[in-house]
Each structure stands twice: as C-alpha cells, then as structure tokens.
Amino acid sequence: MAGNFDEIAAQALEEGRTYLMEHESKRILMDVGLETTGAHLASSADDAVRIANQLGYPVVLKVLSKEVIHKSDAGGVRLNLQGAEAVRSAYHEMEKIFRERGMIGVSVQRMASPGIEVIIGVTRDPTFGPVLMFGLGGVFVEILRDVSFRSIPISEEDAESMIREIRGYPLLRGYRGISGDIDAIKSILLRVSDLVEKHSIIKEMDLNPVFVYPMGYTIADARIILDSSSPSPAAMHPQSAGDLKGLFYPQSIAVIGASNTKGKLGWNVFYNLLTHGYRGRLYPVNPNAAEVQGVKAYPSIRDVPEPVDVAVVLVPAGMTPQVVQDCCAAGVKYIVVESAGFAELGDEGKRIEREILSIVRRHGCRLLGPNCSGIINTNCGVVESIGVVDELNRGNVGLIAQAGVYAAGYLWGLRKVLDFGIIATIGNKLDLNETDMLEAIGMDENIDVVCMYLEDVKGGRRFIDVAREVSKRKPIVVLKTGRTEAGKKAVSSHTASLAGNDQIYSAVFKQAGLIRARDNDHMFALARAFSKQPLPINDGVFVISYAGSLGVAAADAIVMNGMRLAELSPDLKEELRSVLPKYVSGMNPVDFTFDQTPDQVRRTIEIAVKSEDVGSFIVIIQTEMLGAYIDTLRSIDYRGRPILAVVASKEFVIEDTIKMERAGIPVYSTPEQAAEVLGAMWMYRKERR
C-alpha cells in the first residue's frame, strides 16, 4: 500500500501538480481496502468502449485532467451511458471541451446503484492538523451543512459519535424502509483516518458521493490533494514541558522590577507575595533601592546569593532580553515575564520575542508570558498578579487564561462564590502554553475542576492528547472566543469549504472530553457546580418548587438536557404523602406553592434520597426566604447526590446568595440554567465511564 501511494504521489509532484486524478486517488483507496466504483483510464474513444463493454452497462465517463479538479462543475462527467455509441459520443464531447486543459483521457467506471449519499473528507487545520469530516450528501451538505468533524487519528468511539451527531442520523438508522450500513461507514472513517495519519503529505481529500446501502457501500468519486510542505506527524505532537512543579510551588521567587512606589506593577506583585502567606524566600531586585517594602533588595538577579526557582520580570520590553539572559546565567529555572510591549505591538516586539526565545532555548529555561499576569496558587500563597488581590480562600478550581487582565477582572467578584486553587495566565505564550498549564494543573491533586479561557490553541494535536487524559480525571470547561470568521480563503475541496474554524474547535473539544461553555456566565456556572457538588449518580432528577410554573419549566429543561424526572416507588410515594399538604398532588415536581418552608423541603429530600432512581436534586426557593434555607440545606445528607438551588432575581438577595454558595450549594437564577448545568454534569459522568 505504502509503495503505491509513494509512487503515485512522487509522480504527481514530479509533474508539478498536487492534485491526484480520480484513477490515482481510487487506486490508493482500493489499496487500503476501500470499495470504489473503479476508475479505468481510457486514452481514446475505442479504449473507452472496450472497457465499458467489459464492465457492462450502464457506465459513467469522467474527464481525467491534470488541471480540472471539479469535474462536475466543468461539465466533465457523463452519467448512465447505456451503450457503445453513447460512450463514444461522450468521449468525443469531452475531448472537444478539455483537449486544451490537460486532458489525458477519461475514467470509465460502472454506474453506482442508488443508495444513501454521504460525504467523507479530510482537510488540514492550521491548529489541529488533519481533520476528518462526515455528513450526508446532497441537500444535507449543500444547504444544511449537516456535517461532523474529528481530529485525526480517530478511535472507534470517535467514528461512532461522528455518525450519531449529524441531524440526518435517523435516516441512516432506518426510516420508511431506507437504511444505511453504519458499521460500513465506521470502517471507511477509520481506514481514511489511518491512511492520512500514515501519509502527512495528504492535505485534502473528498470522497463524494459515497453510496451507502443496507449492507455495504461504494465510493463513486474521490479526490486527493497533496502538500509536500505539510508537517510530519512528529511535528504535530510537540513534547511535554515536563514537570512544572517548581513554577507552581516555588521555594524562592525573585521580582525583577520590584518597587516601593505604590500603584506601580512592581509594587503590586511584591505586595501580593508578602501579604498572601507565601512562605518561600523572596528577593526583590531593584538597582536603585536598598530595600523594597522592608525586604533587602539586590541590584541584579546575578547578585542574589541563593538559588532562585522563579523570576517575575517587570521591566520595559526593550530591557527584557538582557534580564532574561541574566536569569538564565544565574540558574533561574522559570521566568515569568509580565511586561507588555511585545508581539502584540508589532514587528519590533516580535523581534524581541524571538531574541528572548533563543536565549531560554539555549539555556534550557522555561518562560511564561510575556504580557501575562503570572501564577496564583492559593495552596502555597503564590500571588504574582499585576493587580492588588484581596484575601483569597484556598480552593479546588483551576483557571487557565490567555489574558491576565481577564483573570484579574473576574477574580475580584468570583472569589466570593468560587474558590480558586490555581490561576495560570499565559499571555503571548512564547514558550509555555495552555497545554503545558493544563498538563501541570491536571496532575495537581489540589484541583478538582479546570476552567480555560482561550483565544487560540498552540500545538493542537498535543492539546487533544493532554486534554483527553486530564478529562478522564477531572472536568475541563473551556470558553473559546473568536467564534466568527471575518472571511474565508479560497479552498480546493468541498471538505475544506465546510470546515469552519470554530466548528473544528467544537469537534475537537468534544473529542477530547471537554465541556464547551457559551460565555463567561456559563463557564463559571458549570465551575461552581463541579467544584462544590458530586456528579449525579444517574439521570433521574427530583424537583421541589414553590411555584407550579417554575416546576414545569424545570421538567422541560431537564428533558431537553438529556435527563428525566425521577420516579419514586409506591412505598416512598406513600411516605411522601404523609409530609405533603393535602392541596399538593404532584410527586415530581413537588409544588408546595408559596407556603413552602425549609422544613418541608428537608423532609421531602430525606424521603426522596432513599430512592435509587433519584440521582440529583433541583430546589426552587422563594427569593425573599433564601436566608432561611441555608442552614437547613447544608445539614441534609444527600447520600452522594448533587443539589442545585434556583432563586429568581438572586442578585437582589446577593448576601444570602453568597452565604448559600459558601455553604456549598450553587445558586442559579432560572430552572433552565440549573437543568443545563446538571445535564452537563451527568453527560460528563456518562462519558467518563
């Protein structure tokens, strides 16, 4: 197989073309065991008739040209030819049209029997490398764009989910006597993935149409486009950054640019380290001060008498290369450049970045930033933020943010209801990037859930590999901005035209087991639940409400998010009736009306929790009575089940909302929000099994 591919690809490139003609493409596909309609080269009308007679009618003729990629659009396809004269006539017509366009002949192939039409393709994404696409053909792909994507290589589970997630899946499964061989489709997807993984020179591929039958399939048309500059598989899998424990748990920190002037960034960073309980050694570096904030200062990092694990750099961009050189020479392991004025400002900044990167690579140091806000680790009192940070509680939430100001802005308010363990800001990610941070935080036993704010991803294939491993141990919630595209470059294949950048990000996140958030509110709504509550033990939800309309809204939202209302056994229903007022008829949702009391809710939960069908709880509370519920809900034994509270207009009772959150029970404004979060928690549990 490899021999044929290499031979065909080498011949094409030698002729100065990257486009493989249909007969070449199908030969490659058949070599890996894929079924096609064939593609027999005929260089004359007589050849075409002879081949057609051997195949049997009807047949199809397609132009073979080194210049014509889109044969149908150019008028280079003749279908359902029923005899020799029709074949001869079709050949001569094509010859007239394409003689001056590199025509070498035609492809003669049997006419495929009708079936369910699907499209399978490959495109190369600049971030994630080769990406596989699947969808139904015809109107489904042309108008509805009903397609799914996964990064190559794929697993059997990936292939299965690609097929199931398209809207046209019910047609494949069987509808009004029509069905498709799903196992056959999985086989095509896996074989194409394997082919592309072995041959990184493949840039794009279209198998369109592929006719799928109740048993089997046939590939009617194929197109492969090469790119000899495509990166090798090894280049798509950069190496791990290794153990970064010294960055997150340093024994000593130097702040280069530490200041005695309140309001300066150098003052802020050093003040944060002094006031947040950091117990390691601190070394302010400032050539113009004997002391900084009461601590002995040093003129240069080279003058610090003891080893330094982390150097936080706060000097102008133009001075940074020399400072980085000094840090490396002094044996500093990790350099955090919080200064701005680099690539984000243009060519000169990019030049400085290249110089810095050359220095750290030469010395084997690791660098975070530039243009970041450093690391916060509440587990050891490390607070390198450029903004003054008030008191922080030790927490179990990790946050990786590309923008330092983003992290600082949200930290101010969120710290009241969400306890962060580690916040890592990566800035321009000149050296260390989001994947390095995720790998390190993913191994940290103090962190139970990871949030990521990303503008882009560097080293996409490694990101998938690391994220997939981390998500097996703890949930990862990702907010990816830049979801719209201002424009699109011209592309050669149908697959590439369908592969929007954001669509690929969504597919990759799903493939790696990540939970994609719509916006900041959604991300932190998920983080509050994952960090404070256990996962649902099953998909059954028990709802308690003071208003029937809110209970109905919860029931609808629960079903829409892949869960269901739990069912109590007859014995438990009878027990529940003993605590319900006579005017309450429903058993789930339970509607206590506006007379609902904390004790009623407690007694109801203590009965419902005995049911194995109840996997989680949503409790809808009167806004003005929220404070009365805090101690009651905190004291209940939920037997490993999560509980989420719903309080309409909770912002008007913010103090009680904060107290409830501090009691470990997340509070949401609507039943729909709570049900969506619960659905994400249940889906994560199911997929992690």
C-alpha positions in Angstrom: 0.0 0.0 0.0 2.7 2.5 1.0 4.6 1.7 -2.2 1.7 2.5 -4.4 1.0 5.7 -2.5 4.6 6.9 -2.6 4.9 6.1 -6.3 1.7 7.9 -7.2 2.5 11.0 -5.1 6.0 11.2 -6.3 4.9 11.1 -9.9 2.4 13.8 -9.4 4.8 16.1 -7.6 7.4 15.5 -10.3 4.9 16.7 -12.9 4.4 19.8 -10.8 0.9 19.0 -9.6 -0.5 18.5 -6.1 -3.9 17.2 -7.3 -4.3 13.4 -7.8 -6.6 12.5 -10.5 -9.5 10.2 -9.8 -8.0 7.0 -11.1 -4.9 7.7 -8.9 -7.0 8.5 -5.9 -9.1 5.4 -6.2 -6.1 3.2 -6.6 -4.8 4.5 -3.3 -8.2 3.9 -1.6 -8.5 0.4 -3.0 -5.0 -0.4 -1.7 -6.3 0.2 1.8 -9.3 -2.0 1.4 -12.0 0.6 0.4 -14.7 -0.3 -2.1 -15.0 2.0 -5.1 -16.7 2.0 -8.5 -13.3 1.7 -10.0 -11.7 4.2 -12.4 -10.2 2.7 -15.6 -8.1 5.0 -17.7 -9.1 5.3 -21.3 -7.0 7.4 -23.6 -9.2 7.1 -26.7 -12.8 6.5 -27.6 -12.0 3.0 -28.6 -10.4 2.3 -25.3 -13.4 3.7 -23.5 -15.8 1.5 -25.5 -13.7 -1.6 -24.9 -13.6 -1.0 -21.1 -17.3 -0.2 -21.0 -18.1 -3.5 -22.8 -16.0 -5.4 -20.2 -17.7 -3.7 -17.3 -21.2 -3.9 -18.6 -23.7 -1.1 -19.0 -24.6 1.4 -17.8 -21.3 3.2 -17.2 -20.0 6.6 -16.3 -17.3 8.7 -18.0 -15.3 11.3 -16.2 -12.6 13.5 -17.6 -9.1 12.9 -16.4 -7.1 16.1 -16.4 -4.1 17.4 -14.6 -5.8 20.8 -14.5 -9.5 20.1 -13.9 -10.3 19.4 -10.2 -14.0 20.0 -10.1 -15.1 17.7 -12.9 -18.9 18.1 -12.5 -18.8 21.9 -12.4 -16.6 21.9 -15.5 -19.0 19.6 -17.4 -16.6 16.7 -17.3 -19.0 13.9 -16.1 -21.4 11.8 -18.2 -23.7 9.5 -16.3 -25.8 6.5 -17.2 -24.3 5.7 -20.6 -26.3 2.7 -21.9 -24.2 1.6 -24.9 -21.1 1.8 -27.0 -22.3 4.7 -29.2 -23.2 6.7 -26.1 -19.8 6.1 -24.7 -18.0 7.0 -27.9 -20.1 10.2 -28.3 -19.4 11.2 -24.7 -15.7 10.7 -25.1 -15.6 12.9 -28.2 -17.6 15.7 -26.5 -15.2 15.7 -23.6 -12.2 15.7 -25.9 -13.5 18.9 -27.6 -14.0 20.6 -24.2 -10.9 19.6 -22.4 -8.3 19.0 -25.1 -6.6 22.3 -24.2 -7.0 21.8 -20.5 -4.5 18.9 -19.8 -6.9 16.0 -20.6 -5.1 12.7 -20.6 -8.2 10.6 -21.2 -11.3 9.6 -19.3 -12.1 7.4 -16.4 -14.6 4.6 -17.2 -16.4 3.1 -14.3 -19.6 1.2 -13.5 -22.7 3.2 -12.7 -23.2 3.0 -8.9 -26.6 1.8 -7.7 -28.6 4.4 -5.8 -28.2 4.5 -2.0 -28.0 6.9 0.8 -25.5 9.5 -0.3 -22.8 10.5 2.2 -19.6 12.6 2.0 -16.4 11.8 3.8 -13.4 14.2 3.6 -10.2 15.4 5.1 -8.9 18.9 5.4 -5.8 20.3 7.2 -6.5 22.7 10.0 -3.6 25.1 10.9 -4.1 24.3 14.6 -5.1 20.7 14.8 -3.6 19.2 11.6 -5.6 16.7 9.6 -9.3 16.7 10.4 -11.8 14.1 9.2 -15.4 15.1 8.1 -18.5 13.1 7.7 -22.0 14.0 6.6 -25.0 13.1 4.5 -24.6 14.2 0.9 -26.9 16.2 -1.4 -29.0 18.9 0.2 -27.9 17.9 3.6 -24.4 19.0 2.9 -25.0 21.7 0.3 -27.7 23.7 2.2 -28.0 22.3 5.7 -24.2 21.8 6.2 -25.1 18.7 8.3 -21.5 17.5 9.0 -19.3 16.4 11.9 -15.6 16.7 12.4 -12.8 14.9 14.4 -9.1 15.4 14.6 -7.1 12.5 13.0 -6.3 9.9 14.3 -9.8 8.8 15.4 -10.9 5.9 17.6 -13.9 3.6 17.0 -15.8 5.7 19.6 -15.0 8.9 17.6 -16.3 7.3 14.4 -19.5 6.2 16.1 -20.1 9.7 17.6 -19.3 11.4 14.3 -22.1 9.3 12.7 -24.6 9.8 15.5 -24.3 13.5 16.0 -25.4 14.6 12.5 -29.0 15.6 12.2 -29.6 13.0 9.4 -28.6 10.1 11.6 -32.2 8.8 11.8 -32.1 8.2 8.1 -29.0 6.0 8.3 -30.5 4.1 11.3 -33.6 3.4 9.3 -36.6 5.4 8.1 -39.5 4.3 5.9 -37.7 1.3 4.5 -34.4 3.2 3.9 -31.3 2.5 6.0 -27.5 2.6 5.8 -24.8 0.2 6.9 -23.4 2.1 9.9 -20.6 -0.4 10.5 -19.5 0.1 6.9 -19.4 3.9 7.4 -17.3 3.4 10.6 -14.9 1.2 8.6 -14.5 3.9 5.9 -13.8 6.6 8.6 -11.2 4.5 10.4 -9.4 3.5 7.2 -9.3 7.1 5.9 -8.0 8.2 9.3 -5.3 5.6 9.2 -4.3 6.5 5.6 -4.0 10.2 6.4 -2.1 9.6 9.6 0.5 7.5 7.7 0.9 10.0 4.9 1.2 13.5 6.2 1.6 14.8 2.6 -2.2 14.5 2.2 -3.6 17.9 2.6 -7.2 17.4 1.5 -9.5 14.6 0.5 -13.0 14.3 -0.8 -15.0 11.1 -1.1 -18.2 12.4 -2.6 -20.5 10.8 -3.2 -20.3 7.6 -1.2 -23.4 5.5 -1.7 -24.3 3.5 1.4 -26.6 0.5 1.3 -28.3 -1.6 3.9 -25.3 -3.8 3.6 -22.1 -2.3 2.2 -21.2 0.8 0.3 -19.3 2.1 -2.8 -17.2 5.2 -3.3 -18.3 6.8 -6.5 -15.9 9.7 -6.7 -12.6 10.6 -5.0 -10.2 13.5 -4.9 -6.9 13.8 -3.1 -4.7 17.0 -2.8 -1.1 16.8 -1.7 1.1 19.3 0.1 4.7 18.4 0.4 5.2 21.1 3.0 2.7 19.5 5.4 4.3 18.9 8.8 5.2 15.4 9.8 3.2 13.6 12.5 6.1 14.2 14.9 5.8 17.9 14.4 2.1 17.8 15.2 2.9 16.2 18.6 5.4 18.5 20.4 7.0 17.3 23.5 5.7 17.7 27.0 7.1 20.6 29.0 7.9 18.2 31.8 7.5 18.7 35.5 6.4 22.3 36.2 6.0 21.9 39.9 8.7 24.4 40.6 6.7 27.0 38.7 3.5 26.4 40.7 5.1 25.6 44.0 8.4 27.5 44.1 10.8 27.6 47.1 12.1 31.0 46.1 10.9 33.9 44.0 12.7 37.0 42.7 10.7 40.0 41.5 12.8 42.0 39.0 11.4 45.5 38.9 10.0 45.3 42.5 9.1 48.8 43.6 8.5 50.9 46.7 6.1 53.1 44.8 2.5 52.2 45.5 0.5 51.7 42.3 3.4 50.5 40.2 3.2 46.9 38.9 6.4 46.1 40.7 4.8 47.3 44.0 1.6 45.3 43.4 3.3 42.0 42.6 5.7 42.2 45.6 2.9 43.3 47.9 0.8 40.4 46.8 3.5 37.9 47.6 4.2 39.5 51.0 0.5 39.6 52.1 -0.8 36.2 50.9 1.2 34.0 53.1 3.9 32.9 50.7 6.4 31.0 52.9 9.3 30.7 50.5 12.2 33.1 50.1 11.5 36.5 48.4 14.2 38.5 46.6 13.2 42.0 45.3 15.6 43.1 42.5 15.9 46.9 42.0 19.3 48.6 41.3 18.0 51.9 42.9 16.8 50.6 46.2 18.4 49.0 49.3 15.1 47.6 50.4 11.7 47.0 48.8 8.7 47.1 51.2 11.0 46.2 54.0 12.9 43.4 52.3 16.6 43.6 51.4 16.9 44.3 47.6 19.5 43.3 45.1 20.9 45.3 42.1 20.7 42.3 39.8 19.4 38.7 39.7 23.1 37.8 39.5 23.6 39.3 43.0 21.0 37.1 44.7 23.1 34.8 46.9 20.9 31.7 46.8 19.2 29.7 44.0 16.0 31.2 42.6 13.2 29.0 41.3 11.0 31.7 39.7 11.9 35.2 38.5 9.0 37.5 37.8 10.1 40.2 35.3 8.5 43.6 35.3 10.9 45.8 33.2 10.3 47.5 29.8 10.2 45.2 26.8 13.4 46.5 25.4 15.3 45.6 28.6 13.8 42.1 28.8 16.3 40.2 26.7 19.2 41.2 28.9 17.2 40.4 32.1 16.3 37.0 30.7 19.9 36.4 29.8 20.9 37.3 33.4 18.2 35.0 34.8 19.4 32.0 32.7 23.0 32.7 33.7 22.0 32.8 37.3 20.4 29.4 37.1 16.8 30.5 37.4 14.5 27.6 36.3 11.3 29.5 35.5 11.0 33.1 34.2 7.6 34.9 34.3 7.6 37.9 32.0 4.6 40.1 33.0 5.8 43.1 31.0 3.8 44.1 27.9 5.0 45.6 24.6 5.9 42.5 22.6 4.4 40.8 19.6 1.0 42.4 20.4 2.5 45.8 19.3 4.1 44.8 16.0 7.4 43.8 14.3 9.8 45.2 16.9 8.0 43.4 19.7 8.1 40.2 17.6 11.9 40.6 17.1 12.4 41.0 20.9 10.3 37.8 21.5 12.5 35.9 19.0 15.6 37.0 20.9 14.1 36.0 24.2 13.1 32.6 23.0 16.5 32.0 21.6 18.0 32.7 25.0 15.8 30.4 27.0 16.1 27.6 24.5 19.8 27.9 24.6 19.9 27.7 28.4 17.1 25.2 28.9 15.0 27.6 31.0 11.2 27.8 30.7 9.3 31.1 30.2 5.7 32.1 31.0 4.4 35.1 29.0 5.3 37.7 28.1 2.3 40.0 28.6 0.7 37.9 31.3 -0.2 38.2 35.0 1.8 35.3 36.3 0.6 32.5 38.6 -1.7 32.5 41.5 -1.6 29.3 43.7 -3.7 29.6 46.9 -2.3 26.3 48.1 1.1 27.9 48.8 0.4 31.7 48.9 1.9 32.4 45.5 0.1 35.5 44.1 2.1 37.0 41.2 -0.8 39.1 39.8 -0.1 42.6 38.5 -3.2 43.9 40.3 -3.5 44.0 44.0 -5.5 41.0 45.1 -7.6 40.9 48.3 -7.9 37.9 50.6 -8.3 34.6 48.8 -9.6 31.3 50.1 -7.8 28.1 49.3 -9.8 26.4 46.6 -10.1 23.5 44.1 -10.7 25.3 40.8 -8.0 25.8 38.3 -8.2 28.6 35.7 -6.0 28.9 32.7 -6.4 32.3 30.9 -4.7 33.7 27.9 -5.3 37.3 29.1 -4.0 38.3 32.5 -6.4 41.2 32.9 -9.3 38.8 32.2 -8.3 36.6 35.1 -7.8 39.5 37.4 -11.1 41.1 36.5 -13.2 38.0 37.2 -11.2 37.1 40.3 -12.4 40.2 42.2 -16.0 39.2 42.2 -15.9 35.4 41.7 -13.8 34.9 44.8 -16.9 35.5 46.8 -18.7 32.4 45.4 -15.9 30.3 43.9 -12.6 29.3 45.4 -9.7 29.1 43.0 -6.7 26.9 43.7 -4.5 27.8 40.8 -4.8 30.6 38.2 -2.3 30.5 35.4 -2.1 33.3 32.8 -0.2 32.6 29.7 -0.2 35.9 27.7 1.6 35.7 24.4 2.7 32.1 25.2 6.1 32.5 23.7 7.3 29.3 25.4 4.9 27.7 27.9 1.4 27.5 26.6 -2.2 26.4 27.6 -1.4 22.7 27.0 1.6 22.9 29.4 -0.5 24.6 32.0 -3.3 22.0 31.5 -0.9 19.1 31.9 0.5 20.5 35.1 -2.8 21.5 36.7 -4.4 18.3 35.5 -1.8 16.4 37.7 -2.3 18.6 40.7 -4.3 16.8 43.4 -5.5 20.1 44.9 -7.5 20.9 41.7 -10.9 19.2 41.0 -12.1 21.2 38.0 -10.3 23.2 35.3 -11.6 26.2 33.5 -9.9 27.5 30.4 -10.3 30.9 28.6 -8.7 30.6 25.2 -8.3 32.8 22.2 -6.5 30.2 20.2 -4.6 26.9 20.8 -0.9 26.3 20.2 0.2 22.8 19.3 -3.3 21.5 18.7 -2.6 17.8 18.5 -0.8 17.7 21.8 -3.6 19.7 23.3 -6.0 17.0 22.3 -3.9 14.3 23.8 -3.3 16.1 27.1 -6.9 17.2 27.4 -8.2 13.7 26.8 -6.1 12.3 29.6 -6.9 15.1 32.1 -10.6 15.0 31.4 -10.6 11.4 32.5 -9.7 12.6 36.0 -11.4 15.9 36.3 -13.9 18.1 34.2 -12.4 20.7 31.9 -14.7 23.6 31.0 -13.5 25.7 28.0 -14.5 29.1 26.8 -13.1 29.7 23.4 -13.6 33.2 21.9 -13.3 34.3 18.3 -16.2 32.1 17.2 -17.0 34.1 14.0 -14.9 34.3 10.8 -14.5 37.6 9.0 -13.6 35.8 5.8 -12.5 32.6 4.2 -9.6 31.8 1.8 -10.3 30.0 -1.4 -10.2 26.3 -1.0 -9.8 23.4 -3.3 -12.0 20.8 -1.7 -15.6 20.6 -0.6 -14.5 19.4 2.8 -12.3 22.5 3.4 -15.1 24.8 2.4 -17.3 23.3 5.1 -14.7 23.2 7.9 -15.2 26.5 9.8 -12.5 27.1 12.4 -15.0 27.3 15.2 -16.8 24.2 14.1 -13.5 22.3 14.3 -12.7 23.7 17.7 -16.1 22.4 19.0 -15.5 19.0 17.4 -12.0 18.7 19.0 -13.3 19.8 22.4 -15.9 17.1 22.2 -13.3 14.5 21.0 -11.1 15.3 24.0 -13.9 15.1 26.5 -14.0 18.9 27.2 -17.2 20.8 28.1 -17.5 23.9 25.9 -19.1 27.0 27.6 -21.1 29.6 25.6 -19.9 32.5 27.6 -18.3 33.5 30.9 -21.5 33.1 32.9 -22.0 29.6 31.6 -18.4 28.6 32.3 -18.4 29.8 35.9 -21.9 28.4 36.4 -20.5 25.0 35.5 -17.4 25.5 37.6 -19.5 26.3 40.7 -21.4 23.1 40.4 -18.5 20.8 39.5 -16.3 22.2 42.3 -18.9 22.1 45.1 -21.1 19.1 44.3 -20.7 15.4 43.4 -21.7 14.2 40.0 -25.3 12.8 39.5 -25.5 9.1 40.3 -28.0 8.6 37.4 -30.2 10.7 35.1 -33.2 10.9 37.4 -33.8 14.4 38.8 -36.1 15.3 41.7 -37.5 18.8 41.7 -39.0 20.7 44.6 -40.7 24.1 43.9 -42.8 26.8 45.4 -44.4 27.6 42.0 -46.0 25.2 39.6 -44.8 27.2 36.6 -41.2 27.0 37.7 -41.5 23.3 38.3 -42.9 22.7 34.8 -40.1 24.8 33.4 -37.6 22.7 35.3 -39.2 19.5 34.0 -39.0 20.7 30.4 -35.4 21.8 30.7 -34.4 18.5 32.4 -35.6 16.5 29.4 -34.1 18.9 26.9 -30.7 18.4 28.6 -30.7 14.6 28.4 -32.1 13.8 31.8 -35.5 12.8 33.1 -37.8 13.2 36.2 -37.0 10.6 38.8 -39.8 8.1 39.7 -40.4 7.2 43.4 -41.5 3.7 44.4 -45.1 3.2 45.7 -43.8 2.9 49.3 -41.8 6.2 49.0 -44.8 7.9 47.4 -46.9 6.9 50.4 -44.3 8.2 52.8 -44.1 11.4 50.9 -47.8 12.0 51.1 -47.6 12.0 54.8 -45.5 15.2 54.7 -47.2 16.9 51.8 -50.1 19.3 52.4 -53.4 18.0 51.1 -53.5 20.5 48.3 -50.2 19.2 46.8 -50.9 16.5 44.2 -47.7 16.2 42.2 -44.9 13.8 43.3 -42.2 15.2 41.0 -42.0 18.1 40.6 -43.4 18.7 44.1 -45.2 22.0 44.2 -45.6 23.3 47.8 -46.9 26.7 46.5 -45.8 29.9 48.1 -46.2 28.4 51.6 -43.1 26.2 51.0 -40.9 26.0 54.2 -37.3 24.9 54.7 -38.6 22.0 56.9 -40.9 20.8 54.2 -38.1 20.8 51.7 -35.8 18.9 54.2 -38.4 16.2 54.9 -39.1 15.8 51.2 -35.4 15.4 50.3 -34.9 12.9 53.2 -37.6 10.7 51.7 -36.6 11.1 48.0 -33.0 10.4 48.7 -33.9 6.8 49.7 -34.9 6.2 46.1 -32.2 4.7 43.8 -34.0 6.4 40.9 -33.2 9.9 42.3 -29.8 10.9 41.0 -29.8 14.6 41.8 -32.0 17.5 43.2 -33.1 20.9 42.0 -34.8 23.0 44.7 -36.5 26.2 43.7 -36.7 28.7 46.6 -38.7 31.9 47.3 -36.3 34.8 46.8 -37.1 36.7 50.0 -36.8 33.5 52.0 -33.4 32.3 50.7 -31.6 33.1 54.0 -33.9 30.8 55.9 -32.9 27.8 53.8 -29.2 28.0 54.1 -28.6 26.0 57.4 -31.3 23.5 56.5 -30.0 22.6 53.1 -26.4 22.5 54.4 -27.4 20.0 57.1 -29.0 17.4 54.9 -27.3 14.1 53.9 -27.8 13.8 50.2 -26.1 10.4 50.0 -23.7 11.5 47.3 -26.2 13.3 45.1 -25.8 16.9 43.9 -28.2 19.6 44.8 -28.6 22.9 42.9 -30.7 25.8 44.1 -32.8 28.1 41.9 -33.6 31.6 43.2 -35.3 34.1 40.8 -33.7 37.6 40.9 -30.9 36.3 43.2 -28.9 39.5 42.6 -31.4 41.3 44.8 -30.6 39.0 47.8 -26.9 38.8 47.0 -25.7 38.5 50.6 -27.8 35.4 51.2 -26.8 34.1 47.7 -23.2 34.3 48.7 -23.9 32.6 52.0 -25.7 29.7 50.2 -22.7 29.4 47.8 -20.4 29.4 50.7 -22.5 26.5 52.2 -21.5 24.5 49.1 -24.8 24.8 47.2 -24.7 26.6 43.8 -27.5 29.1 43.2 -28.9 29.8 39.7 -31.4 32.4 38.5 -33.6 30.1 36.5 -34.6 26.4 36.4 -33.3 26.2 32.8 -29.8 27.3 34.0 -29.8 24.7 36.8 -31.0 21.9 34.5 -28.4 22.8 31.8 -25.6 22.6 34.4 -27.0 19.3 35.8 -27.2 17.9 32.3 -23.5 18.8 31.7 -22.5 17.1 34.9 -24.5 13.9 34.0 -23.0 13.9 30.5 -19.5 14.2 31.9 -20.1 11.3 34.3 -21.5 9.1 31.4 -18.7 9.8 29.1 -16.0 9.3 31.7 -17.3 5.7 32.5 
